[in-house]
Amino acid sequence: MANSSFVTNSAWKQLANQNPLVEFVDVVLRGYSQVMFQNNALTGLLFFIAIGLGSYFEGMPQVAIGCLLGTIVATITAYVSKLDKESWRVGLFGYNGCLLGVALPAFLDNTIYVWMSIILGSIVSVISTIALMDFLKKWKVAALTAPFVLVSWTILLASYNFLGIEGVSLPAPEFPHHYEILKHIPHSDIIADVFRGISEVFLFSSVTVGLIFTLGLAVSSIWAAIFAVVGSLLAYSVAIFLKADAVSVQTGLYSFSAVLTAIALGSTFNKPNSFRVAVYAIVGVIFTVFVQGALDIALDPLGIPTLTMPFVLASWLFLVPNNDIMPKHRQ
């Protein structure tokens, strides 16, 4: 999704070019990093560490294992399918499997059926990526994390119909309703909440994990790290201003899609060193918060999470006319 900041002649890259096993590890790590639009193995390694820590903090080691399994299966699937080698090499076929491997163990009971679902879902995520790439070619926009969302939604919805796949953390299906407006918003540390928002990209709510993700972004792109922090802060502020559910705001649930939108519009698909680009990204982030709120309500009766679909819908909306609005800044 983004150009690598790796030094071209680095020892690691030379080793990866010479050794197939090292190359595969490199591609898997880049798959991790591509979740936030980076093409950098060191960023992927830091993300890998952050996911491991997040899983440990929340007592769910299966999430870290599922993430690794999903990335590996998706990467192997793309390789065996002989898909575009350059896209494969930079991890573009692994990141949807990476996210799917996080989501399914987080929401479903840890059984053999879930692990089979991760393997199947990761394979299908590659097929879905190719299908969406072909479909979206006309509008010149990327599939983003839509394959992950669509495949995960399918499996999570199916869990209501299969006794072998049982939901343990899925939201309870219910009719849309107004959240209770609190007269006094609970005390919150805004800095901590901003980094929780970044960590929620991988379904964690941890300051430490969010900080490591931000460090990983900075290793690859300072601008990506800046837009991630600003996107999370702006989404937090907008949600508070609109009097959204305080607990959801403070745990980062209104920020994670906005973080991805900010990176996409601000530093990935547009050149970051422009006031015009910054304004465009800010508007996109604000709209993403509204999409988040709308999808939260729309999906209430189904009992499934929004995942990163608010980011996908908002980014598609802003990226389709990007060439007309940002002709000098598009990259």
N, C-alpha and C positions, 0 to 999 in steps of 0.2 A: 504493500500500500504506500510505502514511502521510500525514498532513496536512503541507502545505508550511509551511516557516518563512519562505518568501519574503515580503517586505513586499508587501502586496496592491497598493499603488499604485506599485510600483517602475517605473522607466522601462522596464526590460526587459519587464515584463509588459504594459505599455501598448503597447509596440512590437509585441510578439507578437500582441496582440489586433487590431492594425491592419494588420499585414503577414503574408500567408499563408506566405511563405518563412521569415520569422523564427519564426512560430508552429510550422512544421514542425521547424526546428532546435531550438526549445524542447522540443517533444514528444520528439524523439530523445534529447536530453540527459536528460530526465526518465525515459526508458526505461532509460538507463544507471543512474540513481540508484535506480530501483525494484528493482534486483537486491538491494539491501540495505534495501528498504522505505522509501525516501525519495522525496518528491515535490518535487524541488528542482533547477532547471536548473544552478545553480552547483555543487551536489554532483555532478551528472552530468558537468559540465565537468572537475572534478577527477578523477573516475573515468576519464574519457576520457584525460586526461593520464597518469594512473597506468598505464593499460593500454598506452599508447604507449611509456612508459618501460620497463615490464616486457617488452614485446615486443622492444624494442631491446636490453635487458640480456641477454636469452636468445637473441638472434640470430634471432628469428622474427617479422619484421614482418608476415607474413601473418595472425598472430593479431589484431593491432590492426585490420588492414583487414577481416578476417572479422567481427570484432565490430561494426564500423561498418556493414558490409553487412547483417549479420543484423538489426540494430536498424532500419535504414532499410526493408528489405524487409517486416519484420513490421509496422512502423508504416504503411507504404503499404497493405499487405494489409488491415489493420483499417479504414483510412480508406475504401478502395474498397468494402469489404464493408458500409459504413455501419453499423458497430457502434456501441455506446453512445458518444456524443461525449464525455461527461464522463470516462469511463474512458480513452478514447483520448487525451484532452487531457493527462491526468496520467501518461501513459506506461505504462499497465498492459498494453498489448498489445505493447510493445517489448522488455521485459526478457528474456523467454524466447528471443527471436531473438538478443538481445545475447549471452547465455551460449552459445547454440548456435554463434554465429559465432566464439567463443573456442575452444570444445572441438574442433570438427572439424579446423581447421587445426593444432591442437596435437597431435592423435593420428593424423592421416592425412597422407599424402604430398601435397605442394603441387602438385596437378594441376588441370586444367580440371574434372575430375569432382568434385573437392572443392568448388569454387566453385559448381558447379551444385547440389550437395547442400546447400550453405548456403542458397541461394535457395529450393530446394524445402522444406528443413527449416524455414526461417523462416516460410514460408507455412503449412505444416502446424502449426507451433507456435501460430499464432493460432487455427486450427480446433480444435486440441487444447485450447486455453485455454477456448474457448466450450463445448466438449463436457464438460470437467471441471467448469466452473462450473455447468452445468446438473445434472450428476451429483451434485455435492457440495452443491447448494443445500439439500437435505434436512437436512444436518448443519451448515449455516451456517458452513462453513469455505472458505477461499480455495484456489485451485488451486496457489498458491505456484510453485515451479520445477518441478513435476511435468511440465508439457508439454515443457520443455527436456530433462529427463532421458529421458522416454519416446521422444521423437523422436531424440535423440542416440544412445541405446542401439540403436534400430532401425538407424540408419545405420552405427554402428560394428560391430554384429554382421554386417550385410550386407556389410561390407568384406571379410570372410573368404571371401565367395562370389563377389565381383566383382573381376576382375583390374584394372579401371580405378580402383578405390578401394583403395589399399594403406595398411595401417596402418604407422606408423613409430614410434609411441611407446606403442602399446597394451601392456598387461601380457601376458606370455606365458601362454596357457591352461595350467593345471596343476591337479592334484588338491589339495584343501585340505591344509594341513600346519601344524605349529607353527613359528613363527618361531624362529630360533636365539636363545636367551637369552644376552645378553652379560654376562660377569662384571663388566666395567667399562664403564659407559655412557660413550660419547665425551663429551669436554668440550662443554658447550653454554652459550650465553648466553641465559638464559631470556627476557630482554626482546626480544632479536632474534627468538627462536622464536615469541613471542606475535604479533609483527607479521607474521611469515611466515605464521602461521595465518590472519590476516585477508586477506593477499594471495592465499592459495590459493582464496578464493571465486571468483577469476577465473583459477585454475590457474597462478598465479605463486608462486614461493617467494623473495620479496624483502622485505627490511626496509624499504627506501625506498618501494616500492610499497604495502606495508602501512600505512606512516605516512601516505601521501597519501590512501589510502582512509579512514583514521581521521579525518584532517582534513576530508575531504569529508563524512563523517557528522556531525562536530561542527558544521559550517556549517549543516546542516539541523536536527540534534537532538543536544544534548549527551548526553542519556540514551542515544541509539542508539550513540554513540561509546563511552560508558562500558560499556554492555552488550556491545559487540563486544570490547573489550579484556578485560573480566572473563570473557566466554565463552571466548575463546581461551586465557586463562591457566588457567581451570578445566579445560578439556578437556586441555590440555597436562599439567597436574598429575595428572589422573585416569589418563591414558594411561601416564605415567611410573610411577605407583603400581601399575598393573596389569601393568607390565613388558611393554608393547607394543614392537613393533619400533622401536628407538631412532631410526633414520634417518627413518622415517615420522613419528615424533613431532616431531623437530627441524625437519623441512621443512614442518610445518604440516598434514600430511595427516589428523591426528586432530582438528584444530581448526576447519577452515573451515565444516563443516556446523554445528558447535556454535555458531559465531559467529552464523550466521543464526538458529538456534533461540533464542539469547539475545536477539537484537534483536526477534524475532517475539513471544516470550512476555513479554519484559521491558518493551518500550517501544512496540510497534506495536499489538498486539491487547489489551493491558492498560495501564492507567495506570501509569507507572513509579514514582511517588512513594509506594510502599507496601512494607512489609516482607514482606507476604504474597505480593505479586507477585514480589519478588526471590527468595524461597524457591522459588516455583513455577518460575521461570526456571532457577534453579540445578539443581533436580531434572531439568528437561527437558534441560539441557546435559549432565549426567552420563549420562542415559539415551541421549542422542544418540551419545556415545562408544561405548557398547555396541552400538548399532545400526550404527555405522561398522565396528566390528570384525566383527560378524556378516555384514554385507553384503560386506565385503572377502573373507571366506572363501566366502560363497555364490556370488560372481561369479568367483572364481578359475578354475573350469573353463571359463567362457565367454570369459575374456580381455578383459573390458571393465571400465572404472573405475566406481566407485560414483557419481561425480559428486556432486550435492547430494541424492541420494535419502535418506540418513540424516536429513538435516534435514527433508525432506518427511514421512517416516513418523513421526518423533518429534513434529514439530509438529502433524500431524493428530491424533495420539493425545492430545495435551495440549489442543488447541483444541476438539475435539468437546465435551468436558465443561466447557469454559472458562466457559460461561454459568452453570453450576450451581456450580462451585467458586469462581469469581471474579465473582459477580453485581454487586458494587459497584465493581469495578475494570475490568471489560471495556469496551473502546472500539472 
